Amino acid sequence: MKDFTKCSGVSVLTLGGRLRKIRKNSTLSVRALAREVGLSPSFIYQLEQDQVMPSFSTLKSIAAALNTGIGELVGDEQPEGWMVVREDARRKVVSEGDVTVEYVAFLGTRHRMMQPLLLTVPAHQRYQCDLFEHGREEMIHVLSGELLVRAKAKEIHVASGDVAYFLFDPIDSFENTTSRPARALWVVSPAYCTDES
């Protein structure tokens, strides 16, 4: 991957570089900044070395401690971890038999309006939805296979490429009645998960 932090002899500061520069200009030590925002000094050091990516709330706390705005720390670009969740960064919140629900947690969206999940239901299996207990809207986009989606007394057949939107009745269950696995993107709004800590 090409390093775009140095283009045409002009040095462009990364998030870590901007953080270090602003911290030093504020005459705060790494330890003092860490103490003020409730983080370890090693985490601040790793941030300044671009070895870790902060959550939005952490970045907001750091910006407040440095009397600056988040925009000043991140520049014009949002960090990739706020926009892209890599496959190895997803967390399984449900693993019942072969059924899996993966939590797609974007770092920069702690107070998000929606929660995307990846659902995999193997052939001839059913998943009873119990992750969410709040009033919500839901959308399911079947990526491959087919699902029978139940919401109260309704049963809706959703095939690969189809999108179903549930405004009034929350989804009760997903069932795969075929001999092929089904995979779907499931979006819940607002985002409150009973498993989330």
Secondary structure, 3 states (H helix, E strand, C coil): CCCCCEECCEECCCHHHHHHHHHHHCCCCHHHHHHHHCCCHHHHHHHHCCCCCCCHHHHHHHHHHCCCCHHHHHCCCCCHHHCCCCHHHCEEEEEECCEEEEECCCCCCCCCCCEEEEEEECCCEEEECCCCCCCCEEEEEEEECEEEEEECCEEEEEECCCEEEECCCCCCEEEECCCCCEEEEEEEECCCCCCCC
